Amino acid sequence: MTHVLVTGGTGFLGSHTIARLLSAGHTVTTTVRSLARRSDVERMLAVAGAPHAGSVSYVEADLTSDRGWEEAVTGADYVLHVASPFPAARPGNEDEVIVPAREGTLRVLRAARKAGVRRTVLTSSFAAVGYGHGRTGQTGWTGRIFDEDDWTRTDATAGRDVSPYIKSKAVAERAAWDFVEREGDGLELTVVNPVGIFGPVLGPDYSASIGIVHAMLTGGMRAAPPIWTNTVDVRDAADLHLRAMTAPQAAGQRYLALAGEPVSFHDIALTLRARLGEAAAKAPTGTAPAWLVRLLATVDPALRETVPQLGVVRRASNAKARKELDGSPRSNEDAVTATAESLVRLGLLSG
């Protein structure tokens, strides 16, 4: 029986990945920053209907400390390193997010190498792929389709769209590849680069992308900003991790995880209204002009982060994951609908 360590079991993707592993017959250990969070993971696995959830082992470990990692990787055949620091607000110093992301990734890889793990699958992000390349005209990208050969620019030539968080994903992933090449000692590495993760929530811990749908359903977004995003259903992202974990051809490869073409926030709102009816009555019906968003951003720090993304459309390809790992992702519409239905079902729209 294959034993897998999943880092960050309390997270949105982490909990879904554990559920998928259990359904596939694997045994699982997961890390949590505090063992007090074990019950949170257990509740999410129950919502997911995961079999044998009681068999999951829990280890207290934090990406900023060496404590717990040797225990966590003991007996693991594979490591799925899903955990990643995500800042609640833009840090005053970019190293506040870059250093923990890089050092946490290296900490996990060192522990995996020492324990004789076969392969580590690192959850990186499209943030490590498609940013910092500038824009064509005022309508965003023209003709360019990002794939696994592309890297976000983090040097002095990078554009304003490279926030500290985005930079941290690129820096951490490059550090992982450098480590395996120079010091891996046979440890295999595969990287999954998801775009915005949507899909059914299992509890109050979910991705930042879910906040878009939450705001639309609760009336917190009166008009959609002129922003486009790529989507992937969390179940498809989790499934891709499992495929990347065992496929021989996946060793040393990156895989973009996404549903297909990018969608605008207005498209998301239209999907919600069409699929949920009255439950989506507060979803915006129009798009705010970019100039208004820029004006409001001068007094709203939350909006300030969106300004570099206004009008920018980043297209990407999932052809490699489809071809090499037989990935078959759900549509943008289905991912968005599943997000909204789960928020309603779990009563997460009140308050």
C-alpha positions, -999 to +999 in steps of 0.1 A: +000+000+000+014+034-010+019+060+017+017+097+009+025+128+029+003+158+020+016+191+035-011+216+045-041+194+052-062+223+064-061+240+031-086+240+003-065+220-022-048+200+006-081+186+020-094+177-014-061+160-022-063+139+009-099+129+001-088+119-034-059+099-021-081+080+003-106+073-024-077+058-045-067+035-017-035+053-004-026+058+032-020+094+042-001+115+066-007+152+066+009+182+083-009+209+102+006+239+119-012+230+151-027+196+161-057+216+173-066+219+136-070+181+132-107+183+138-110+209+110-095+184+086-117+156+098-148+177+093-137+186+057-130+150+049-165+141+062-181+167+039-161+153+010-173+118+018-137+105+020-134+068+029-112+057+058-108+093+070-100+080+104-068+064+091-051+097+083-021+105+105-014+140+116+020+157+123+025+192+136+049+210+114+054+245+101+072+256+069+093+281+090+108+255+113+126+221+110+106+207+138+083+178+128+094+173+092+115+142+099+085+126+116+062+137+088+081+121+059+089+088+078+076+059+057+063+081+029+067+068-007+056+102-021+052+138-009+026+161-022+038+196-010+006+216-012+011+239+017+022+275+009+022+307+028-004+332+015-002+368+029-034+383+043-022+417+029+006+430+008+037+429+030+058+459+036+089+439+026+086+413-002+110+390+017+083+385+043+065+362+018+094+352-005+117+338+021+091+316+038+079+303+005+115+294-007+128+281+026+097+261+033+099+244+000+136+235+005+128+223+040+103+198+027+126+187-001+155+181+022+133+160+045+120+140+015+155+133+002+167+122+036+138+099+040+143+082+006+110+095-009+105+085-045+090+117-058+078+150-045+050+168-063+052+205-057+021+227-059+034+259-075+011+282-094+004+299-127+018+329-108+052+313-115+045+311-152+025+340-167+035+373-151+061+401-156+061+399-194+045+433-200+013+438-220+004+444-256-016+476-261-046+485-239-065+452-244-041+429-227-025+399-243-027+394-280-021+360-294+002+347-267-006+314-250+014+305-219+027+270-214+051+250-192+081+265-209+073+300-196+085+316-164+073+347-146+100+374-147+113+384-113+142+406-123+143+444-127+125+441-161+094+426-145+062+446-148+040+460-121+019+429-121+045+409-102+034+413-066+055+399-038+032+368-036+036+362-074+073+366-071+074+342-042+059+314-063+084+318-091+114+321-067+102+290-046+097+269-077+130+278-092+147+270-059+130+236-059+143+227-094+178+239-085+178+218-053+168+186-071+194+192-098+223+199-075+214+180-043+185+158-050+204+125-048+178+107-069+147+125-055+123+131-084+104+163-087+072+171-105+054+205-104+018+213-108+010+250-116-027+256-110-045+288-121-073+302-099-088+273-079-126+271-078-149+242-070-168+228-040-156+241-006-155+217+023-155+243+050-144+279+058-108+273+046-108+279+009-088+296-019-087+333-025-105+326-058-136+315-039-138+350-025-148+362-059-179+340-060-187+347-023-186+385-029-209+382-059-234+361-041-235+383-010-238+416-029-202+426-020-194+432-057-219+456-071-202+457-105-177+433-120-142+449-125-127+444-160-106+415-148-101+381-164-090+349-147-083+313-156-100+286-135-096+250-125-119+229-103-102+219-071-111+183-077-093+183-111-063+200-095-062+173-068-066+146-094-037+160-115-015+158-084-022+121-081-015+115-118+017+135-116+027+115-085+029+081-102+032+086-139+067+077-150+068+103-177+060+131-152+094+130-134+111+163-140+081+180-156+058+209-150+020+208-156-004+236-159-038+229-143-066+248-159-100+243-174-096+262-207-100+298-219-099+327-194-132+341-182-140+376-171-156+384-137-187+394-157-187+360-173-186+344-138-215+366-127-236+356-157-229+319-150-240+323-114-272+340-124-279+314-151-271+283-130-283+294-095-313+316-102-326+334-072-296+324-051-275+346-073-298+375-074-271+398-060-245+389-086-234+420-106-251+426-140-226+450-154-189+457-156-173+488-139-150+509-161-113+506-155-110+543-147-135+539-118-117+510-103-084+529-105-101+559-088-116+537-060-082+520-056-067+553-044-087+549-012-093+512-010-061+491-004-079+459-014-087+473-049-051+486-052-038+451-058-062+446-088-051+477-108-022+460-126-046+432-137-073+455-153-080+446-189-052+419-190-062+385-205-037+357-199-043+327-220-027+294-211-026+258-224-035+226-206-025+205-236+005+189-218-015+177-189-042+164-212-017+145-234+008+132-208-014+127-178-048+121-195-063+151-176-099+159-184-108+190-164-143+203-158-155+234-176-152+270-162-190+271-158-191+238-139-163+249-116-179+282-108-213+265-103-199+239-079-183+268-059-215+286-055-236+256-047-213+245-020-212+280-004-250+279-003-252+243+009-227+248+038-243+281+049-212+301+043-229+332+028-243+346+060-225+371+082 
